[in-house]
């Protein structure tokens, strides 16, 4: 039975061990070749892995980066509104926001007129952080999409936008 550890070093060791096993074993993907979701998931794994490697110094996940950019572009957005926008549960988002608050990247204030709701904004250090983060994300995206021509990349982006409705 395999145990799952929250320890980042253990997770990385498991990932490396899986990679070694996959490299030595021939894996038949033929039954999955035409499954859109499977291909999309493999692409996501590759994107996230490259993101972690190329942006490691920022100590931020792709999801956190997206949230920070959305908060920057929508100052005062409520936690509930942000959760709906990125289609995650409020409790899950709340845990992520707590981590960003502890790092003093995000500030949270009670909303006027609704004491149950919170408004989110970037702190001054958060604004500077996102200003440094965005060019690094753009460099990451350019690197991972280098196998595609500009028109292929635009077509992929357009198709994903259409898929997401």
Secondary structure as a PSIPRED ss2 file (coil, helix, strand):
# PSIPRED VFORMAT (PSIPRED V4.0)

   1 X C   1.000  0.000  0.000
   2 X C   1.000  0.000  0.000
   3 X C   1.000  0.000  0.000
   4 X C   1.000  0.000  0.000
   5 X C   1.000  0.000  0.000
   6 X C   1.000  0.000  0.000
   7 X C   1.000  0.000  0.000
   8 X H   0.000  1.000  0.000
   9 X H   0.000  1.000  0.000
  10 X H   0.000  1.000  0.000
  11 X H   0.000  1.000  0.000
  12 X H   0.000  1.000  0.000
  13 X H   0.000  1.000  0.000
  14 X H   0.000  1.000  0.000
  15 X H   0.000  1.000  0.000
  16 X H   0.000  1.000  0.000
  17 X H   0.000  1.000  0.000
  18 X H   0.000  1.000  0.000
  19 X H   0.000  1.000  0.000
  20 X H   0.000  1.000  0.000
  21 X H   0.000  1.000  0.000
  22 X H   0.000  1.000  0.000
  23 X H   0.000  1.000  0.000
  24 X H   0.000  1.000  0.000
  25 X C   1.000  0.000  0.000
  26 X C   1.000  0.000  0.000
  27 X C   1.000  0.000  0.000
  28 X C   1.000  0.000  0.000
  29 X C   1.000  0.000  0.000
  30 X C   1.000  0.000  0.000
  31 X C   1.000  0.000  0.000
  32 X C   1.000  0.000  0.000
  33 X C   1.000  0.000  0.000
  34 X C   1.000  0.000  0.000
  35 X C   1.000  0.000  0.000
  36 X H   0.000  1.000  0.000
  37 X H   0.000  1.000  0.000
  38 X H   0.000  1.000  0.000
  39 X H   0.000  1.000  0.000
  40 X H   0.000  1.000  0.000
  41 X H   0.000  1.000  0.000
  42 X H   0.000  1.000  0.000
  43 X H   0.000  1.000  0.000
  44 X H   0.000  1.000  0.000
  45 X H   0.000  1.000  0.000
  46 X H   0.000  1.000  0.000
  47 X H   0.000  1.000  0.000
  48 X H   0.000  1.000  0.000
  49 X H   0.000  1.000  0.000
  50 X H   0.000  1.000  0.000
  51 X H   0.000  1.000  0.000
  52 X H   0.000  1.000  0.000
  53 X H   0.000  1.000  0.000
  54 X H   0.000  1.000  0.000
  55 X C   1.000  0.000  0.000
  56 X H   0.000  1.000  0.000
  57 X H   0.000  1.000  0.000
  58 X H   0.000  1.000  0.000
  59 X C   1.000  0.000  0.000
  60 X C   1.000  0.000  0.000
  61 X C   1.000  0.000  0.000
  62 X H   0.000  1.000  0.000
  63 X H   0.000  1.000  0.000
  64 X H   0.000  1.000  0.000
  65 X H   0.000  1.000  0.000
  66 X H   0.000  1.000  0.000
  67 X H   0.000  1.000  0.000
  68 X H   0.000  1.000  0.000
  69 X H   0.000  1.000  0.000
  70 X H   0.000  1.000  0.000
  71 X H   0.000  1.000  0.000
  72 X H   0.000  1.000  0.000
  73 X H   0.000  1.000  0.000
  74 X C   1.000  0.000  0.000
  75 X C   1.000  0.000  0.000
  76 X C   1.000  0.000  0.000
  77 X E   0.000  0.000  1.000
  78 X E   0.000  0.000  1.000
  79 X H   0.000  1.000  0.000
  80 X H   0.000  1.000  0.000
  81 X H   0.000  1.000  0.000
  82 X H   0.000  1.000  0.000
  83 X H   0.000  1.000  0.000
  84 X H   0.000  1.000  0.000
  85 X H   0.000  1.000  0.000
  86 X H   0.000  1.000  0.000
  87 X C   1.000  0.000  0.000
  88 X C   1.000  0.000  0.000
  89 X C   1.000  0.000  0.000
  90 X H   0.000  1.000  0.000
  91 X H   0.000  1.000  0.000
  92 X H   0.000  1.000  0.000
  93 X H   0.000  1.000  0.000
  94 X H   0.000  1.000  0.000
  95 X H   0.000  1.000  0.000
  96 X H   0.000  1.000  0.000
  97 X H   0.000  1.000  0.000
  98 X H   0.000  1.000  0.000
  99 X H   0.000  1.000  0.000
 100 X H   0.000  1.000  0.000
 101 X H   0.000  1.000  0.000
 102 X H   0.000  1.000  0.000
 103 X C   1.000  0.000  0.000
 104 X C   1.000  0.000  0.000
 105 X C   1.000  0.000  0.000
 106 X E   0.000  0.000  1.000
 107 X E   0.000  0.000  1.000
 108 X E   0.000  0.000  1.000
 109 X E   0.000  0.000  1.000
 110 X E   0.000  0.000  1.000
 111 X E   0.000  0.000  1.000
 112 X C   1.000  0.000  0.000
 113 X C   1.000  0.000  0.000
 114 X E   0.000  0.000  1.000
 115 X E   0.000  0.000  1.000
 116 X E   0.000  0.000  1.000
 117 X E   0.000  0.000  1.000
 118 X E   0.000  0.000  1.000
 119 X E   0.000  0.000  1.000
 120 X E   0.000  0.000  1.000
 121 X E   0.000  0.000  1.000
 122 X E   0.000  0.000  1.000
 123 X C   1.000  0.000  0.000
 124 X H   0.000  1.000  0.000
 125 X H   0.000  1.000  0.000
 126 X H   0.000  1.000  0.000
 127 X H   0.000  1.000  0.000
 128 X H   0.000  1.000  0.000
 129 X H   0.000  1.000  0.000
 130 X H   0.000  1.000  0.000
 131 X H   0.000  1.000  0.000
 132 X H   0.000  1.000  0.000
 133 X H   0.000  1.000  0.000
 134 X H   0.000  1.000  0.000
 135 X H   0.000  1.000  0.000
 136 X H   0.000  1.000  0.000
 137 X H   0.000  1.000  0.000
 138 X H   0.000  1.000  0.000
 139 X H   0.000  1.000  0.000
 140 X H   0.000  1.000  0.000
 141 X H   0.000  1.000  0.000
 142 X H   0.000  1.000  0.000
 143 X H   0.000  1.000  0.000
 144 X H   0.000  1.000  0.000
 145 X C   1.000  0.000  0.000
 146 X C   1.000  0.000  0.000
 147 X C   1.000  0.000  0.000
 148 X C   1.000  0.000  0.000
 149 X C   1.000  0.000  0.000
 150 X H   0.000  1.000  0.000
 151 X H   0.000  1.000  0.000
 152 X H   0.000  1.000  0.000
 153 X H   0.000  1.000  0.000
 154 X H   0.000  1.000  0.000
 155 X H   0.000  1.000  0.000
 156 X H   0.000  1.000  0.000
 157 X H   0.000  1.000  0.000
 158 X H   0.000  1.000  0.000
 159 X H   0.000  1.000  0.000
 160 X H   0.000  1.000  0.000
 161 X H   0.000  1.000  0.000
 162 X H   0.000  1.000  0.000
 163 X H   0.000  1.000  0.000
 164 X H   0.000  1.000  0.000
 165 X C   1.000  0.000  0.000
